[in-house]
């Protein structure tokens, strides 16, 4: 009886680790893809800007970086809400 309980506990631990690892892997892949696509789009827009302005793109404004950071925090909050149970 005790052995069965220990086996079920270790089995639950393995399942817990398994789905957590899958989520980390999915998040890493999605983050990598989003980062590469974002960098590509930024570079393409900066290159167009550089062509218009004599070879050098305009620097990114501090306000734009702050807005982008706040948007990223909002996205992370929404992702966190996905893991919570639905309110009835």
NORSUL-V557035 format. One record per helix or strand of 2 or more residues. SS is the DSSP state (@ for helix, = for strand). FROM is the first residue (numbers start at 1). TO is the last residue. If there is no record, write none. Layout:
BEGIN
ss	from	to
SS	FROM	TO
SS	FROM	TO
END
This chain:
BEGIN
ss	from	to
@	2	52
@	62	82
END
